[in-house]
């Protein structure tokens, strides 16, 4: 019982850390650790459905929060430096740290794409497709300006979408079609219609 309360609090704290004013100053490694922690909690076998659902919602909030920065990351010539306007709010000893950026977005997107493989369990594919929809809806056209993200979407994501479009599972099919629609809205200039 105490373990589950602790896990609920950890999930709540994860979202608070990322969404706080200083959340954007987290490193790539820190953001990846937060994301992976939420995913590991979701996979635990001895948890309640409520906790599992909370972990999935937290994953959605993490993805939404970090991909909201896609346009900002494109506009920053060097996203490893702390913005001058925000520097006064951050203690001097923390100004040397790199804030998260394109590397962790690529790592998270690559992981989400792997979840959509037809080799994965249906529940895993549904989660992956749902989270990729959040990426596309939140990042929008700004995603097309971040070449490493475009390359990830052009490769395995397109392949897995084609494979998933042949499923008999209506949930996977509808999510796949929604991803295709959002993909064309986001990075249409980088896609070839085949």
N, C-alpha and C positions, 0 to 999 in steps of 0.2 A: 504493500500500500504506500509506504513512504517513498519507495523507488519510483512509483508512478507519479506521485505528486512532484517529486524532484524532476522527472522528465517533462512534465507539463510546464514547470517553471523554467526549465532550460529552453524549451521551445519558445515560450513567451519572451524570455530574455534575448534570444537570438534575433527576433524581429525588432525588439526595442533597440538593440545595438546597431543594427543596420539602418534603421529609420531615424535614428537620432541625428542631430546636427553634426556630430563628429563621426558618424558611421562611414561617411565617404572617405575618411582618412585611414580606414582599416586597410591592411595590406592584402595583396592577392591571396597569400597563404591563409590569412585569417578568414577571409570570406569563403574560400574553398572549404576550410575546416568547418565553418558554421553550416554550409550547405550539406556537406557529407554527414555531419552529426544528425541533422534532421532526417536525412535519407536512411541512416542506420537505425534511428528510432522507429521509423515507419516499417522497417523490415523485421523488428523484433517479433518473435513468435508468441511470447507470453504476455502481450499487452492487450488492453481492451480496444474495442472498435472505436471508442471515443478518442483514445490516445492516438490510435493509428490515423484517424480522420484529422485530428489536430496536427499531426506531423505532416500530412499531405497539404493541409492549409498553410502551414508554416513554410513548406517548400515553395508553394505558390507565391507567398509574400516575399520570400527571399529572391526568387526569380524576378518577380515584378520590380522589386526595389533595385536590384543591381542592373537590370537591363533598361531601367528608366534613364540610366546615365549614358546610354549609347550616343546620343547626340552631343552631350557635353564632352564625352571622351573624344569624339571626332573633332570638335572645335578646339580642344586643348592641344597645342602643338607638342607639348611634352607632358603627358598625364602623370609623370612620376613626381612632379614637383607640387608642393602644396600651394594653392592659389594665394596670392598676396593678400587679397581682401579677407580671407579666412584665417590667415596666419596669426593674426593678433588674438584670436580666440583659442589658439592651440598653444600649450606650454612649449617653451623654447626647446626643451629636450626632445619633444615629439616632432619637431618640424623637419627632422632629417628623414623620417620614415616615408617610404613610398606609399601612396594611396592606391587602392585597387583600380584596375583598369582593364584594358583589352585582354591581357593574358588570362585572367580568371573568367572573363566572359566567354572566351574560347573554350576553356576547360569545362565550364558548366554546360555550354551548348553542346560540346562534343559528347559529354556524358548523357545529356538528354536525348541526343540523336541515337546513341547506342541503345537506349531503352525502347526505341521504336522499331527495332529489328524484329522481323517476323519470327525469329528464333526465340524471342522472349515470351513469357507468359502473357496472356491477354490483359490481366490487370496492370502489368508493368508497361505494356504498350499504351494502354489508355492513359496512365499517369504521364508517360513520356510525351504523348501527343498533346495532352492538355497543357503541360508545362511549355511545350514549344509554341503552342498557340499564344500563351501569355507573353513569351519572348517576342513573337512577331507583332502582336497587338501593342505591346508596350514600346518596343524599339522602333516600330514603324519604318518609315523611309530612312531614318538615321542608320539603320543596320546596313543599308546598301553602301554607306560611306566608310564602313569598317571592313576592309578587304579580307582580313583573316576570318571574320564571321561569314562573309559571303562565300568564301571557299569551302567552309564547312558545310554550308547549306547546299551548295552546288553538288557536293559529292554524295556522301552516304545518305543524307536526309532525302534527297530526291529519289535515290535508289529505293530506300525503305518505303517512301510514300507510294511509289509505283507498285511495290510488292503488297503493301497494306491495302491498296485500292482493289485488290482481288479477293479480299476476305468476305466471308459470309456473315461475320459479326457486324451488326448494324451500328453499334457504338463505335467500333474502330473505324468503320467505313465513314461515318459522319464526321468523326474527328479528323480523319485523313483528308477529307474533302475541305474541311474548314482550314486545315493547315495549308493545303494547296492554295486556297483562295487568299489567305493572309500572306503566304509566301510571295504570290504575284503582286499583292499590294505593297509589299515591303521592298523586294529586290527585283522587280520585273525587268529592269534594264540589264540584269546579269543572268537572266534565265533564257534558255532556248526552248521554244515550244516543240515538243517531239511527239 
